Amino acid sequence: MKHSFIRFFTVIAIFSLTTFGFAQSTVSTARNESGKLADLPKKTTSKPATPAVIQNELKEALAIIQSNYVGAKTLDYNEVFKSSIDSMLHALDPHSNYYDAKEFEQFRNDQSSRYFGIGATIGDLADPDGKVLATYIKSTFEGAPANRAGLRYGDKIVEVNGVSMLGKPFSEVRNHLRGPQGTSAKLVIERLGTGTRETVNIVRDAVPQPSISEAYMIRPGIGYLNMSGGFNQTTYNEFVVAMRQLRAAGMQQLVMDLRNNGGGLVSQAYRIANSFLSEGQIVFSQKGRMEGATDPPYRAMNRTPDRSPIVMLVNRNTASASEILAGALQDHDRALIVGEDTFGKGLVQNPFQLEHGSMLLLTIAKYETPSGRLIQRDYSNGELYNYFTEGGSFRDENREKPRGIEMKTDTGRSVFSGGGINPDVAIKPQTVTAERGRTQSKMLVPLFAFSLDLVAGKVNGLETYKVDKAITFAYDLKRSDYPVTEAVYSAFRQFASDKYKIPAAQIDREREFVERMLRTELVMAAFGTQTSNQVFNEYDEQLLKAIDLLPQAKQLAMQGEKAKNPKKISDN
């Protein structure tokens, strides 16, 4: 097993022969058995860094580690080789990676939009001192094992396969619930409302993780697609079904939400772009291994593309395949891009399956948008930490952003290379101060505790909020569904003050947060996790402004169509 890793490492190492010198003339010292410093043999010659030399050096290094390293008996050789390979690959670029067999299996599951378990959202409840009491079911997914077994919002998870779950955080409980397909999870649950305990045997199965988590009519005539789940094997099929449903509901304009979409299969992004672009329009190009060489561009093949005006929402976590989609629609003036600068990951990775079920994901090319701009940010300094933090969640938005080569869209608008996709209309995300964030966090436990009572019908005068039926999935939320009235708010205010000692004035300052979270819990109990996200959307300032910008998107699309075919437009 160890020698197989060495052979594999030798194959990988040839990618960096110019970077690494494994056989250099060195003089070092070590301590002999008496503890005195002794000179090691001198090497006076250096050998060319051929694969054979590298393999011998690695064997020698491994032998020395096995014989002398203080922790050799407990050494994890898989981790040693994995970290060595990853370090070498990251000297090439930030996105080439090595996956061991376990990670590769997870990678394949992610690409197929699934995981294995019971298919439930869970959350824990703590006492006023912060001690976790128990973990509860908050929602199940349509068709998943937990849903088929009849688990509902508020069911307390008492045991899993004979192991008590009481007092354990939800993250630990989740590990007990997940497992290989076909294995059993024997749960003891305590039903909300009655307090009766039941034993439920659930056979773990594949649980879908859809790419499109929401598709509904957010306003009359306006469809909304949340595509935060990445581009996986099922993405385009999900897209087709969602668009068909939206059109049937009267959609004339579309908001596509790519915020936090980290990318995935470019083929899926291409197929979605193809839905909106006309035959012959470029979707993207690739620059391969040969310097200056560009592969033939990938062009749309759609003779009857969708003409709906589109606003596309992006943020700093929009990356890779989602940037290719955004760049294609922006360059052809087909969509108005709204939000923040995207991450800036425009590298083509190809998976190479290796011995023992492992996999190498290696960068083989760079992507270009239709106008010829590169998406990829600069990573020449090799500082991996700065690369991800400066371009990701922690970058300073007040710093002046470097701009690359200027390109033009079909209508002549300026776009720039090398820094992700810059939005046509910049809208910063909502933020709260650290102090407000701490205050809101303190309210999460009392909010959940009160919601459990409300859903169980235990709050005097609010018995109509009791949820005593199975989840209604794929539901378009109405304003009249579970409103947080003055009576509901006042009841929570009293509950949180009495039981959790939160000052009433502090609750009042966070009234909007309280109302949003209470309604989210109620909607989750009745309609599931996906529908509960619709509550958040009504408070999402970026999304609400995106809706207001749809007339501008319509005008842009008309200008783009005119630039593509001026005679056709002038004749109409």
HELIX and SHEET records of a PDB file:
HELIX    1   1 LYS A    2  ALA A   13  1                                  12    
HELIX    2   2 ILE A   14  SER A   16  5                                   3    
HELIX    3   3 PRO A   51  ASN A   68  1                                  18    
HELIX    4   4 ALA A   72  THR A   74  5                                   3    
HELIX    5   5 TYR A   77  HIS A   90  1                                  14    
HELIX    6   6 ALA A  101  GLN A  111  1                                  11    
HELIX    7   7 PRO A  145  ARG A  148  1                                   4    
HELIX    8   8 PHE A  170  LEU A  177  1                                   8    
HELIX    9   9 THR A  235  ALA A  248  1                                  14    
HELIX   10  10 VAL A  266  PHE A  276  1                                  11    
HELIX   11  11 ALA A  321  ASP A  331  1                                  11    
HELIX   12  12 GLU A  355  GLY A  357  5                                   3    
HELIX   13  13 LEU A  384  GLY A  391  1                                   8    
HELIX   14  14 ALA A  434  VAL A  455  1                                  22    
HELIX   15  15 GLU A  463  TYR A  465  5                                   3    
HELIX   16  16 GLU A  486  TYR A  500  1                                  15    
HELIX   17  17 ALA A  504  ARG A  509  1                                   6    
HELIX   18  18 ARG A  511  PHE A  527  1                                  17    
HELIX   19  19 THR A  529  ASN A  537  1                                   9    
HELIX   20  20 GLU A  541  ASP A  548  1                                   8    
HELIX   21  21 LEU A  550  LYS A  564  1                                  15    
HELIX   22  22 PRO A  566  ASP A  571  1                                   6    
SHEET    1   A 2 THR A  29  ARG A  31  0                                        
SHEET    2   A 2 LEU A  37  ASP A  39 -1                                        
SHEET    1   B 4 ASN A  97  TYR A  99  0                                        
SHEET    2   B 4 MET A 359  GLU A 368 -1                                        
SHEET    3   B 4 ILE A 282  LYS A 287 -1                                        
SHEET    4   B 4 TYR A 298  ARG A 299 -1                                        
SHEET    1   C 3 ASN A  97  TYR A  99  0                                        
SHEET    2   C 3 MET A 359  GLU A 368 -1                                        
SHEET    3   C 3 LEU A 347  GLN A 353 -1                                        
SHEET    1   D 2 ARG A 114  GLY A 117  0                                        
SHEET    2   D 2 ASP A 205  PRO A 208 -1                                        
SHEET    1   E 4 ALA A 120  ALA A 126  0                                        
SHEET    2   E 4 VAL A 132  THR A 140 -1                                        
SHEET    3   E 4 LYS A 156  VAL A 160 -1                                        
SHEET    4   E 4 VAL A 163  SER A 164 -1                                        
SHEET    1   F 5 ALA A 120  ALA A 126  0                                        
SHEET    2   F 5 VAL A 132  THR A 140 -1                                        
SHEET    3   F 5 LYS A 156  VAL A 160 -1                                        
SHEET    4   F 5 SER A 184  GLU A 190 -1                                        
SHEET    5   F 5 ARG A 197  VAL A 203 -1                                        
SHEET    1   G 6 GLU A 214  ARG A 219  0                                        
SHEET    2   G 6 ILE A 222  ASN A 226 -1                                        
SHEET    3   G 6 GLN A 253  ASP A 257  1                                        
SHEET    4   G 6 ILE A 310  VAL A 314  1                                        
SHEET    5   G 6 LEU A 336  GLY A 339  1                                        
SHEET    6   G 6 VAL A 425  ALA A 426  1                                        
SHEET    1   H 2 GLU A 406  LYS A 408  0                                        
SHEET    2   H 2 SER A 414  PHE A 416 -1                                        
END                                                                             
